[in-house]
Amino acid sequence: MWKRSDRMRSCVANSRGAALFVVLVYVQIMLIVILHVLMFLGQLRPVSRNEQERMRLHYIAEAGVYFTAERMLREPDDYTWREYHIEDVTIGVLVEPRGKDDVWIQVSANAMSLYSTRLWAVMNRPTGKITEWSEFRLSN
C-alpha cells in the first residue's frame, strides 16, 4: 500500500507540471496580445501621414478655386483650362460657363504621392460670390 507521504509527493509533482503548463499558456496569450497591440500602434503613423497628405492637397485645391475666382474678377479673360504648380502638386483648373452669370470652376490637385483631390464651385461672375461648393476626395 501507498504511504501517505508518497501520495503527497506525487500530488506535488503533478501540480508543478500543471502550473508550468498554465504559466506557458498565459505567457503565450500575453505575447500574442502584446504583438497585436504593437502592430496596431505601428499602423497609426502611416494612417496619420496619409490623412495629412490628403488634407494638404485639399487645401491647395481650395486655394486654387479662390485664386482662379480672384483672377477672373480682375482679368475677365478666357479661363477654359489653366495649370499651376505649387510645391510637388499640379493643379488643373477648368472653368465653364453655367447659365447667364454663373461659371463652374473645377480644380483637381494631383501630387507625386499618388493622391488627388478634386473640388468644384459655382461662382456668380459679376459679384464674385461662390454659390455652390462640392468636393471629391480620391486616392489612387
PyRosetta script that sets phi, psi and omega in degrees:
from pyrosetta import init, pose_from_sequence

init()
pose = pose_from_sequence("MWKRSDRMRSCVANSRGAALFVVLVYVQIMLIVILHVLMFLGQLRPVSRNEQERMRLHYIAEAGVYFTAERMLREPDDYTWREYHIEDVTIGVLVEPRGKDDVWIQVSANAMSLYSTRLWAVMNRPTGKITEWSEFRLSN")
pose.set_psi(1, 158.0)
pose.set_omega(1, -180.0)
pose.set_phi(2, -78.6)
pose.set_psi(2, 141.5)
pose.set_omega(2, 173.6)
pose.set_phi(3, -87.6)
pose.set_psi(3, 160.1)
pose.set_omega(3, -177.9)
pose.set_phi(4, -63.0)
pose.set_psi(4, -38.1)
pose.set_omega(4, -177.7)
pose.set_phi(5, -69.3)
pose.set_psi(5, -32.3)
pose.set_omega(5, 177.4)
pose.set_phi(6, -67.2)
pose.set_psi(6, -40.4)
pose.set_omega(6, 177.8)
pose.set_phi(7, -63.7)
pose.set_psi(7, -39.5)
pose.set_omega(7, -179.8)
pose.set_phi(8, -65.9)
pose.set_psi(8, -39.0)
pose.set_omega(8, 179.1)
pose.set_phi(9, -65.0)
pose.set_psi(9, -41.3)
pose.set_omega(9, -179.9)
pose.set_phi(10, -68.9)
pose.set_psi(10, -35.1)
pose.set_omega(10, 177.0)
pose.set_phi(11, -66.3)
pose.set_psi(11, -40.8)
pose.set_omega(11, 179.6)
pose.set_phi(12, -66.0)
pose.set_psi(12, -43.3)
pose.set_omega(12, 179.7)
pose.set_phi(13, -63.9)
pose.set_psi(13, -40.9)
pose.set_omega(13, 178.9)
pose.set_phi(14, -68.1)
pose.set_psi(14, -39.0)
pose.set_omega(14, -178.7)
pose.set_phi(15, -70.1)
pose.set_psi(15, -30.8)
pose.set_omega(15, 176.3)
pose.set_phi(16, -67.1)
pose.set_psi(16, -41.0)
pose.set_omega(16, 177.9)
pose.set_phi(17, -65.3)
pose.set_psi(17, -40.5)
pose.set_omega(17, 178.0)
pose.set_phi(18, -67.1)
pose.set_psi(18, -38.9)
pose.set_omega(18, 178.9)
pose.set_phi(19, -64.7)
pose.set_psi(19, -40.3)
pose.set_omega(19, 177.7)
pose.set_phi(20, -62.3)
pose.set_psi(20, -43.4)
pose.set_omega(20, 178.6)
pose.set_phi(21, -61.6)
pose.set_psi(21, -45.4)
pose.set_omega(21, -180.0)
pose.set_phi(22, -63.2)
pose.set_psi(22, -42.1)
pose.set_omega(22, 179.0)
pose.set_phi(23, -63.5)
pose.set_psi(23, -43.2)
pose.set_omega(23, 179.1)
pose.set_phi(24, -63.3)
pose.set_psi(24, -41.0)
pose.set_omega(24, 178.3)
pose.set_phi(25, -63.5)
pose.set_psi(25, -45.1)
pose.set_omega(25, 179.4)
pose.set_phi(26, -64.5)
pose.set_psi(26, -38.4)
pose.set_omega(26, 178.0)
pose.set_phi(27, -64.0)
pose.set_psi(27, -41.8)
pose.set_omega(27, 178.1)
pose.set_phi(28, -64.6)
pose.set_psi(28, -41.9)
pose.set_omega(28, 178.9)
pose.set_phi(29, -62.9)
pose.set_psi(29, -45.0)
pose.set_omega(29, 179.7)
pose.set_phi(30, -64.5)
pose.set_psi(30, -37.7)
pose.set_omega(30, 177.9)
pose.set_phi(31, -63.7)
pose.set_psi(31, -42.4)
pose.set_omega(31, 178.4)
pose.set_phi(32, -63.9)
pose.set_psi(32, -43.8)
pose.set_omega(32, 179.1)
pose.set_phi(33, -62.5)
pose.set_psi(33, -44.9)
pose.set_omega(33, -180.0)
pose.set_phi(34, -63.6)
pose.set_psi(34, -41.8)
pose.set_omega(34, 179.0)
pose.set_phi(35, -64.6)
pose.set_psi(35, -39.4)
pose.set_omega(35, 178.2)
pose.set_phi(36, -66.7)
pose.set_psi(36, -38.8)
pose.set_omega(36, 177.6)
pose.set_phi(37, -64.9)
pose.set_psi(37, -41.9)
pose.set_omega(37, 178.3)
pose.set_phi(38, -64.5)
pose.set_psi(38, -39.6)
pose.set_omega(38, 177.0)
pose.set_phi(39, -64.1)
pose.set_psi(39, -41.3)
pose.set_omega(39, 178.9)
pose.set_phi(40, -63.5)
pose.set_psi(40, -45.8)
pose.set_omega(40, 179.6)
pose.set_phi(41, -65.9)
pose.set_psi(41, -30.7)
pose.set_omega(41, 177.0)
pose.set_phi(42, -68.7)
pose.set_psi(42, -24.6)
pose.set_omega(42, 178.9)
pose.set_phi(43, -82.8)
pose.set_psi(43, -17.7)
pose.set_omega(43, -177.2)
pose.set_phi(44, -66.0)
pose.set_psi(44, -38.1)
pose.set_omega(44, -177.4)
pose.set_phi(45, -65.6)
pose.set_psi(45, -49.3)
pose.set_omega(45, 177.7)
pose.set_phi(46, -63.0)
pose.set_psi(46, -36.2)
pose.set_omega(46, 178.3)
pose.set_phi(47, -63.7)
pose.set_psi(47, -42.7)
pose.set_omega(47, 178.6)
pose.set_phi(48, -64.1)
pose.set_psi(48, -42.4)
pose.set_omega(48, 179.2)
pose.set_phi(49, -63.7)
pose.set_psi(49, -41.4)
pose.set_omega(49, 178.9)
pose.set_phi(50, -64.3)
pose.set_psi(50, -43.0)
pose.set_omega(50, 178.9)
pose.set_phi(51, -65.4)
pose.set_psi(51, -36.6)
pose.set_omega(51, 177.4)
pose.set_phi(52, -63.4)
pose.set_psi(52, -41.0)
pose.set_omega(52, 179.0)
pose.set_phi(53, -66.9)
pose.set_psi(53, -40.8)
pose.set_omega(53, 177.8)
pose.set_phi(54, -63.0)
pose.set_psi(54, -42.7)
pose.set_omega(54, -180.0)
pose.set_phi(55, -67.7)
pose.set_psi(55, -36.4)
pose.set_omega(55, 176.9)
pose.set_phi(56, -60.7)
pose.set_psi(56, -45.4)
pose.set_omega(56, 178.0)
pose.set_phi(57, -63.9)
pose.set_psi(57, -39.1)
pose.set_omega(57, 179.2)
pose.set_phi(58, -60.1)
pose.set_psi(58, -46.1)
pose.set_omega(58, -178.4)
pose.set_phi(59, -70.6)
pose.set_psi(59, -33.2)
pose.set_omega(59, 175.4)
pose.set_phi(60, -66.9)
pose.set_psi(60, -41.6)
pose.set_omega(60, 177.8)
pose.set_phi(61, -65.4)
pose.set_psi(61, -39.7)
pose.set_omega(61, 177.5)
pose.set_phi(62, -62.6)
pose.set_psi(62, -40.4)
pose.set_omega(62, 176.1)
pose.set_phi(63, -63.4)
pose.set_psi(63, -34.5)
pose.set_omega(63, 176.5)
pose.set_phi(64, -64.1)
pose.set_psi(64, -37.6)
pose.set_omega(64, 177.0)
pose.set_phi(65, -63.4)
pose.set_psi(65, -49.4)
pose.set_omega(65, -178.1)
pose.set_phi(66, -67.4)
pose.set_psi(66, -37.5)
pose.set_omega(66, 178.0)
pose.set_phi(67, -62.5)
pose.set_psi(67, -45.1)
pose.set_omega(67, 179.4)
pose.set_phi(68, -65.3)
pose.set_psi(68, -42.6)
pose.set_omega(68, 178.6)
pose.set_phi(69, -61.0)
pose.set_psi(69, -41.7)
pose.set_omega(69, 179.8)
pose.set_phi(70, -66.5)
pose.set_psi(70, -42.7)
pose.set_omega(70, 178.3)
pose.set_phi(71, -65.0)
pose.set_psi(71, -35.4)
pose.set_omega(71, 179.3)
pose.set_phi(72, -66.7)
pose.set_psi(72, -33.8)
pose.set_omega(72, 177.4)
pose.set_phi(73, -71.2)
pose.set_psi(73, -36.6)
pose.set_omega(73, -179.0)
pose.set_phi(74, -80.1)
pose.set_psi(74, -43.2)
pose.set_omega(74, -176.5)
pose.set_phi(75, -125.8)
pose.set_psi(75, 97.2)
pose.set_omega(75, -177.2)
pose.set_phi(76, -77.5)
pose.set_psi(76, 56.6)
pose.set_omega(76, 177.2)
pose.set_phi(77, -86.0)
pose.set_psi(77, -174.9)
pose.set_omega(77, 177.1)
pose.set_phi(78, -82.1)
pose.set_psi(78, 119.0)
pose.set_omega(78, -177.8)
pose.set_phi(79, -114.9)
pose.set_psi(79, 50.7)
pose.set_omega(79, -178.0)
pose.set_phi(80, -67.9)
pose.set_psi(80, -43.9)
pose.set_omega(80, 179.3)
pose.set_phi(81, -150.4)
pose.set_psi(81, 126.3)
pose.set_omega(81, 175.8)
pose.set_phi(82, -133.0)
pose.set_psi(82, 153.5)
pose.set_omega(82, 177.9)
pose.set_phi(83, -134.5)
pose.set_psi(83, 132.9)
pose.set_omega(83, 179.9)
pose.set_phi(84, -126.8)
pose.set_psi(84, 158.9)
pose.set_omega(84, 177.0)
pose.set_phi(85, -126.9)
pose.set_psi(85, 124.6)
pose.set_omega(85, 175.0)
pose.set_phi(86, -126.8)
pose.set_psi(86, 118.5)
pose.set_omega(86, -175.3)
pose.set_phi(87, 53.4)
pose.set_psi(87, -121.9)
pose.set_omega(87, 179.9)
pose.set_phi(88, -99.6)
pose.set_psi(88, 15.4)
pose.set_omega(88, -175.2)
pose.set_phi(89, -106.2)
pose.set_psi(89, 132.5)
pose.set_omega(89, 173.8)
pose.set_phi(90, -101.2)
pose.set_psi(90, 124.4)
pose.set_omega(90, -178.5)
pose.set_phi(91, -110.3)
pose.set_psi(91, 122.2)
pose.set_omega(91, 175.0)
pose.set_phi(92, -106.7)
pose.set_psi(92, 127.9)
pose.set_omega(92, -177.7)
pose.set_phi(93, -116.8)
pose.set_psi(93, 126.2)
pose.set_omega(93, 177.0)
pose.set_phi(94, -119.2)
pose.set_psi(94, 127.5)
pose.set_omega(94, -179.6)
pose.set_phi(95, -122.7)
pose.set_psi(95, 127.3)
pose.set_omega(95, 178.1)
pose.set_phi(96, -131.9)
pose.set_psi(96, 144.0)
pose.set_omega(96, 176.3)
pose.set_phi(97, -68.1)
pose.set_psi(97, 144.8)
pose.set_omega(97, 179.2)
pose.set_phi(98, -140.4)
pose.set_psi(98, 97.1)
pose.set_omega(98, -177.1)
pose.set_phi(99, 83.9)
pose.set_psi(99, -163.5)
pose.set_omega(99, -175.8)
pose.set_phi(100, -74.1)
pose.set_psi(100, -51.1)
pose.set_omega(100, -174.9)
pose.set_phi(101, -111.0)
pose.set_psi(101, -10.3)
pose.set_omega(101, -174.0)
pose.set_phi(102, -95.3)
pose.set_psi(102, 150.8)
pose.set_omega(102, 172.4)
pose.set_phi(103, -128.6)
pose.set_psi(103, 148.7)
pose.set_omega(103, 179.3)
pose.set_phi(104, -103.7)
pose.set_psi(104, 123.0)
pose.set_omega(104, -178.6)
pose.set_phi(105, -113.3)
pose.set_psi(105, 120.0)
pose.set_omega(105, 175.9)
pose.set_phi(106, -116.4)
pose.set_psi(106, 130.5)
pose.set_omega(106, 179.4)
pose.set_phi(107, -123.3)
pose.set_psi(107, 127.7)
pose.set_omega(107, 174.1)
pose.set_phi(108, -118.5)
pose.set_psi(108, 129.9)
pose.set_omega(108, 179.9)
pose.set_phi(109, -114.2)
pose.set_psi(109, 124.1)
pose.set_omega(109, -180.0)
pose.set_phi(110, -122.4)
pose.set_psi(110, 131.4)
pose.set_omega(110, -179.2)
pose.set_phi(111, -111.1)
pose.set_psi(111, 164.6)
pose.set_omega(111, 177.5)
pose.set_phi(112, -68.2)
pose.set_psi(112, -15.4)
pose.set_omega(112, -178.6)
pose.set_phi(113, -83.9)
pose.set_psi(113, 12.3)
pose.set_omega(113, 177.1)
pose.set_phi(114, 72.2)
pose.set_psi(114, 15.6)
pose.set_omega(114, 174.2)
pose.set_phi(115, -101.3)
pose.set_psi(115, 151.0)
pose.set_omega(115, 175.5)
pose.set_phi(116, -145.5)
pose.set_psi(116, 151.0)
pose.set_omega(116, 178.5)
pose.set_phi(117, -135.5)
pose.set_psi(117, 141.7)
pose.set_omega(117, 178.3)
pose.set_phi(118, -127.5)
pose.set_psi(118, 127.6)
pose.set_omega(118, 176.9)
pose.set_phi(119, -123.4)
pose.set_psi(119, 150.2)
pose.set_omega(119, 171.3)
pose.set_phi(120, -141.2)
pose.set_psi(120, 153.0)
pose.set_omega(120, -179.6)
pose.set_phi(121, -145.0)
pose.set_psi(121, 153.3)
pose.set_omega(121, 173.2)
pose.set_phi(122, -110.4)
pose.set_psi(122, 125.1)
pose.set_omega(122, -177.7)
pose.set_phi(123, -117.9)
pose.set_psi(123, 137.3)
pose.set_omega(123, 172.2)
pose.set_phi(124, -79.8)
pose.set_psi(124, 114.7)
pose.set_omega(124, -170.9)
pose.set_phi(125, -65.8)
pose.set_psi(125, -43.6)
pose.set_omega(125, -179.8)
pose.set_phi(126, -64.9)
pose.set_psi(126, -37.3)
pose.set_omega(126, -176.7)
pose.set_phi(127, -94.5)
pose.set_psi(127, -24.6)
pose.set_omega(127, -177.8)
pose.set_phi(128, 81.8)
pose.set_psi(128, 8.3)
pose.set_omega(128, -179.4)
pose.set_phi(129, -85.8)
pose.set_psi(129, 137.8)
pose.set_omega(129, 176.2)
pose.set_phi(130, -86.8)
pose.set_psi(130, 121.2)
pose.set_omega(130, -175.1)
pose.set_phi(131, -98.6)
pose.set_psi(131, -27.2)
pose.set_omega(131, 178.5)
pose.set_phi(132, -135.2)
pose.set_psi(132, 152.9)
pose.set_omega(132, -177.7)
pose.set_phi(133, -150.0)
pose.set_psi(133, 137.7)
pose.set_omega(133, 175.9)
pose.set_phi(134, -150.8)
pose.set_psi(134, 165.6)
pose.set_omega(134, 178.5)
pose.set_phi(135, -149.9)
pose.set_psi(135, 153.0)
pose.set_omega(135, 173.3)
pose.set_phi(136, -130.8)
pose.set_psi(136, 129.3)
pose.set_omega(136, 176.2)
pose.set_phi(137, -105.8)
pose.set_psi(137, 121.2)
pose.set_omega(137, -177.8)
pose.set_phi(138, -121.3)
pose.set_psi(138, 142.8)
pose.set_omega(138, 172.3)
pose.set_phi(139, -133.8)
pose.set_psi(139, 136.6)
pose.set_omega(139, -178.5)
pose.set_phi(140, -97.6)
pose.dump_pdb("model.pdb")
